[in-house]
Amino acid sequence: MSGMLIAIGSLTFLGLALGTILGAAARQFAVQENPLEEELKAMLPGSQCGQCGYVGCAQYAVALAKGEASVTLCAPGGKAVIEALANKLGVTADLSGHEEKGPEHAFIVEDLCIGCTRCIRECSTDAIMGANKLMHTIIVDACHGCSKCVKVCPTDAIVMVQYPVTLRNWHWSKPVIEETHTKSEVAHEH
């Protein structure tokens, strides 16, 4: 009985000592993060899709904060995120080549799928189910629309489709306000 108490006591002491050492090391060697990086990361959609060319939204936020990346790279965020990033960083965003699309998900055309599993290896959210030499399918709720699977499919069996509009995901369009007078015309009137 005393052997068991000694073992419990020594493990408890060892756990407390190592916990104290780890806590002190965490405070001593803590890396201070740039608050701008955190703000930019919070503005991004967080889908970790990699369409911007970076591993995830955190790496893209770091590159934005350092001025090493363009604000127009986030495809899932769309025009609203691009404009918000540009305003935050005080830069202008060239949206001339930007095409605003609604949310999309991957879809596999069953007749074309050969079961090569290239798409499964590319999917970062495990949204594709299937096995080698068998037809695959997409779990729509897990797909974040990064379209990486489309690029690796050798038979072009994967296409991106827009989510169907339902009562659950329908949004009222924002009104378009047209300004009929320029600032100089208003100044001349008064």
C-alpha positions as CSV (number, residue, x, y, z in Angstrom):
1,M,0.0,0.0,0.0
2,S,2.8,2.4,0.9
3,G,4.5,1.6,-2.5
4,M,1.3,2.8,-4.3
5,L,1.2,6.0,-2.3
6,I,4.8,6.7,-3.1
7,A,4.2,6.1,-6.8
8,I,1.1,8.4,-6.8
9,G,2.9,11.1,-4.8
10,S,6.0,11.0,-7.1
11,L,3.8,11.2,-10.3
12,T,1.9,14.1,-8.8
13,F,5.1,15.9,-7.9
14,L,6.6,15.2,-11.3
15,G,3.4,16.5,-13.0
16,L,3.3,19.7,-11.0
17,A,7.0,20.4,-11.5
18,L,6.8,19.8,-15.3
19,G,3.6,21.9,-15.5
20,T,5.3,24.8,-13.7
21,I,8.4,24.6,-16.0
22,L,6.2,24.5,-19.1
23,G,4.1,27.5,-17.9
24,A,7.2,29.5,-17.2
25,A,8.7,28.6,-20.6
26,A,5.5,29.6,-22.4
27,R,5.5,33.1,-20.7
28,Q,9.3,33.5,-21.3
29,F,9.4,32.5,-24.9
30,A,6.0,33.8,-26.0
31,V,6.0,35.3,-29.5
32,Q,4.2,38.6,-29.8
33,E,1.9,38.7,-32.8
34,N,1.2,41.7,-34.9
35,P,-2.3,43.0,-34.0
36,L,-2.8,43.9,-37.6
37,E,-2.3,40.3,-38.6
38,E,-5.0,39.2,-36.1
39,E,-7.5,41.8,-37.4
40,L,-6.9,40.8,-41.0
41,K,-7.3,37.1,-40.2
42,A,-10.6,37.9,-38.5
43,M,-11.8,39.6,-41.7
44,L,-11.0,36.6,-43.9
45,P,-13.6,33.8,-44.3
46,G,-11.5,31.2,-42.5
47,S,-12.2,28.5,-45.1
48,Q,-8.5,27.6,-45.4
49,C,-9.0,26.7,-49.0
50,G,-5.6,27.9,-50.4
51,Q,-7.1,29.6,-53.4
52,C,-5.1,32.7,-52.5
53,G,-1.8,30.8,-52.9
54,Y,-1.1,30.5,-49.2
55,V,-1.6,27.5,-47.0
56,G,-4.5,29.1,-45.0
57,C,-6.1,32.4,-44.0
58,A,-3.5,33.0,-41.2
59,Q,-0.6,32.9,-43.7
60,Y,-2.4,35.1,-46.1
61,A,-3.1,37.6,-43.3
62,V,0.6,37.7,-42.4
63,A,1.5,38.3,-46.1
64,L,-1.1,41.1,-46.3
65,A,0.2,42.8,-43.1
66,K,3.8,42.7,-44.5
67,G,2.6,44.1,-47.9
68,E,3.7,41.0,-49.7
69,A,0.3,40.0,-51.1
70,S,-2.5,41.6,-53.0
71,V,-5.9,42.2,-51.3
72,T,-7.7,40.6,-54.3
73,L,-6.6,37.0,-53.8
74,C,-9.4,35.8,-51.5
75,A,-11.9,34.2,-53.9
76,P,-14.4,32.9,-51.2
77,G,-14.5,36.3,-49.5
78,G,-15.6,38.0,-52.7
79,K,-15.9,41.7,-53.3
80,A,-17.0,42.6,-49.8
81,V,-13.8,41.1,-48.2
82,I,-11.6,42.6,-50.8
83,E,-13.0,46.1,-50.2
84,A,-12.8,45.6,-46.4
85,L,-9.1,44.5,-46.6
86,A,-8.3,47.4,-48.9
87,N,-9.9,49.9,-46.5
88,K,-8.1,48.4,-43.5
89,L,-4.7,48.5,-45.3
90,G,-5.3,51.9,-46.9
91,V,-4.7,50.6,-50.4
92,T,-6.8,50.6,-53.6
93,A,-8.2,47.3,-54.9
94,D,-8.4,46.7,-58.6
95,L,-11.7,44.9,-59.1
96,S,-11.8,45.2,-62.9
97,G,-11.0,41.5,-63.4
98,H,-13.1,40.3,-60.4
99,E,-16.2,38.3,-61.2
100,E,-18.6,38.2,-58.3
101,K,-20.1,34.7,-58.0
102,G,-22.3,33.2,-55.4
103,P,-21.2,30.3,-53.2
104,E,-20.3,27.2,-55.0
105,H,-19.6,23.5,-54.3
106,A,-18.1,20.7,-56.2
107,F,-20.2,18.2,-58.1
108,I,-19.0,14.9,-59.6
109,V,-20.5,13.8,-62.9
110,E,-20.9,10.1,-62.2
111,D,-20.5,8.9,-65.8
112,L,-17.1,10.5,-66.1
113,C,-15.6,9.4,-62.7
114,I,-13.0,6.6,-63.0
115,G,-12.3,6.4,-59.2
116,C,-8.6,7.5,-59.4
117,T,-8.8,9.1,-55.9
118,R,-6.7,12.2,-57.0
119,C,-9.5,14.4,-55.8
120,I,-9.8,12.7,-52.4
121,R,-6.1,13.4,-51.8
122,E,-6.5,17.1,-52.8
123,C,-9.6,17.8,-50.6
124,S,-8.7,19.6,-47.4
125,T,-12.1,19.1,-45.8
126,D,-12.7,15.4,-46.5
127,A,-15.8,16.4,-48.5
128,I,-15.2,13.7,-51.1
129,M,-16.2,10.1,-50.5
130,G,-15.2,7.1,-52.6
131,A,-12.7,4.4,-53.0
132,N,-10.1,3.4,-55.6
133,K,-11.7,2.4,-58.9
134,L,-15.2,3.3,-57.6
135,M,-17.3,6.3,-58.2
136,H,-16.9,9.2,-55.8
137,T,-19.4,11.7,-54.4
138,I,-19.3,15.1,-52.7
139,I,-20.6,15.8,-49.2
140,V,-22.0,19.2,-50.0
141,D,-22.2,20.4,-46.4
142,A,-18.4,19.8,-46.0
143,C,-17.3,21.3,-49.3
144,H,-16.1,24.9,-49.1
145,G,-15.8,25.5,-52.8
146,C,-12.0,25.8,-53.2
147,S,-12.1,24.0,-56.6
148,K,-8.8,22.3,-56.0
149,C,-10.4,19.0,-56.9
150,V,-11.5,20.3,-60.3
151,K,-7.9,21.0,-61.2
152,V,-6.6,17.5,-60.5
153,C,-9.4,15.5,-62.0
154,P,-8.0,13.8,-65.2
155,T,-11.5,13.2,-66.7
156,D,-13.1,16.6,-66.0
157,A,-15.7,14.7,-63.9
158,I,-15.8,17.4,-61.3
159,V,-17.5,20.7,-61.9
160,M,-18.3,23.7,-59.6
161,V,-22.0,24.4,-59.3
162,Q,-23.8,27.2,-57.3
163,Y,-25.8,26.3,-54.3
164,P,-29.5,26.1,-55.1
165,V,-31.4,29.1,-53.7
166,T,-33.7,28.0,-50.9
167,L,-35.6,29.7,-48.2
168,R,-32.7,28.8,-45.9
169,N,-29.9,30.6,-47.9
170,W,-31.8,33.3,-49.8
171,H,-30.8,36.9,-49.1
172,W,-32.5,40.1,-50.1
173,S,-30.4,42.0,-52.5
174,K,-29.0,45.3,-51.4
175,P,-30.6,48.3,-53.1
176,V,-28.5,50.1,-55.7
177,I,-28.3,53.8,-55.0
178,E,-27.6,55.9,-58.1
179,E,-26.1,59.3,-57.5
180,T,-27.6,61.7,-60.1
181,H,-25.5,64.7,-59.1
182,T,-21.7,64.9,-58.8
183,K,-20.2,66.8,-55.9
184,S,-19.3,69.8,-58.2
185,E,-22.9,70.0,-59.4
186,V,-24.2,70.1,-55.9
187,A,-21.7,72.8,-54.9
188,H,-22.8,75.0,-57.9
189,E,-26.4,74.6,-56.9
190,H,-25.8,76.0,-53.4
